């Protein structure tokens, strides 16, 4: 039966660390995409509200349109 050398264990540890880092980066990317999609849907819904509905929530039509026109990527 072969046993792991300390070099092999160190290499396996580095690979495990790298995989954990990549998994965290993938989770962060997915969360960022989900957040941007939620913002886009919210902005689209805001742009569809009537003037009375906007008034009820204290937002002007100009502010609603400014928000709705923000980039999905940058804002």
Secondary structure per residue as TSV (DSSP state, phi and psi in degrees):
chain	resnum	aa	ss	phi	psi
A	1	X	-	360.0	127.7
A	2	X	-	-82.6	143.8
A	3	X	-	-112.3	150.6
A	4	X	-	-70.5	136.4
A	5	X	-	-83.4	167.4
A	6	X	H	-64.0	-33.3
A	7	X	H	-65.4	-41.5
A	8	X	H	-64.8	-41.9
A	9	X	H	-64.6	-39.9
A	10	X	H	-64.3	-41.5
A	11	X	H	-64.1	-44.1
A	12	X	H	-62.7	-37.3
A	13	X	H	-66.1	-40.9
A	14	X	H	-64.7	-42.2
A	15	X	H	-63.7	-43.0
A	16	X	H	-62.6	-41.1
A	17	X	H	-63.4	-42.5
A	18	X	H	-63.2	-44.2
A	19	X	H	-62.3	-39.9
A	20	X	H	-64.5	-40.2
A	21	X	H	-64.6	-44.1
A	22	X	H	-64.5	-38.5
A	23	X	H	-64.2	-41.3
A	24	X	H	-65.2	-41.2
A	25	X	H	-62.8	-40.8
A	26	X	H	-64.5	-42.1
A	27	X	H	-61.6	-44.2
A	28	X	H	-62.5	-40.9
A	29	X	H	-62.9	-44.8
A	30	X	H	-63.1	-41.4
A	31	X	H	-63.2	-40.1
A	32	X	H	-64.2	-43.6
A	33	X	H	-63.8	-43.9
A	34	X	H	-62.1	-41.6
A	35	X	H	-62.7	-45.1
A	36	X	H	-63.5	-38.6
A	37	X	H	-65.5	-41.7
A	38	X	H	-61.9	-43.4
A	39	X	H	-62.9	-43.0
A	40	X	H	-61.1	-44.1
A	41	X	H	-64.7	-40.4
A	42	X	H	-64.1	-41.6
A	43	X	H	-66.0	-39.0
A	44	X	H	-64.2	-42.7
A	45	X	H	-65.0	-39.9
A	46	X	H	-61.0	-39.8
A	47	X	H	-69.3	-18.4
A	48	X	T	-93.3	-5.3
A	49	X	S	-71.7	148.7
A	50	X	-	-75.2	166.6
A	51	X	H	-60.0	-38.2
A	52	X	H	-65.5	-41.2
A	53	X	H	-65.6	-40.0
A	54	X	H	-64.0	-41.1
A	55	X	H	-61.1	-39.7
A	56	X	H	-59.5	-33.5
A	57	X	T	-99.6	5.1
A	58	X	T	75.9	33.9
A	59	X	-	-123.2	133.5
A	60	X	-	-80.3	160.5
A	61	X	H	-59.9	-41.8
A	62	X	H	-61.6	-44.1
A	63	X	H	-64.3	-40.1
A	64	X	H	-63.0	-42.5
A	65	X	H	-70.0	-36.5
A	66	X	H	-62.0	-45.7
A	67	X	H	-64.9	-43.9
A	68	X	H	-64.8	-27.1
A	69	X	T	-86.1	-3.8
A	70	X	S	-64.3	146.9
A	71	X	-	-67.0	139.5
A	72	X	T	-68.0	-27.7
A	73	X	T	-83.8	-44.8
A	74	X	T	-92.8	-22.4
A	75	X	-	-119.3	360.0
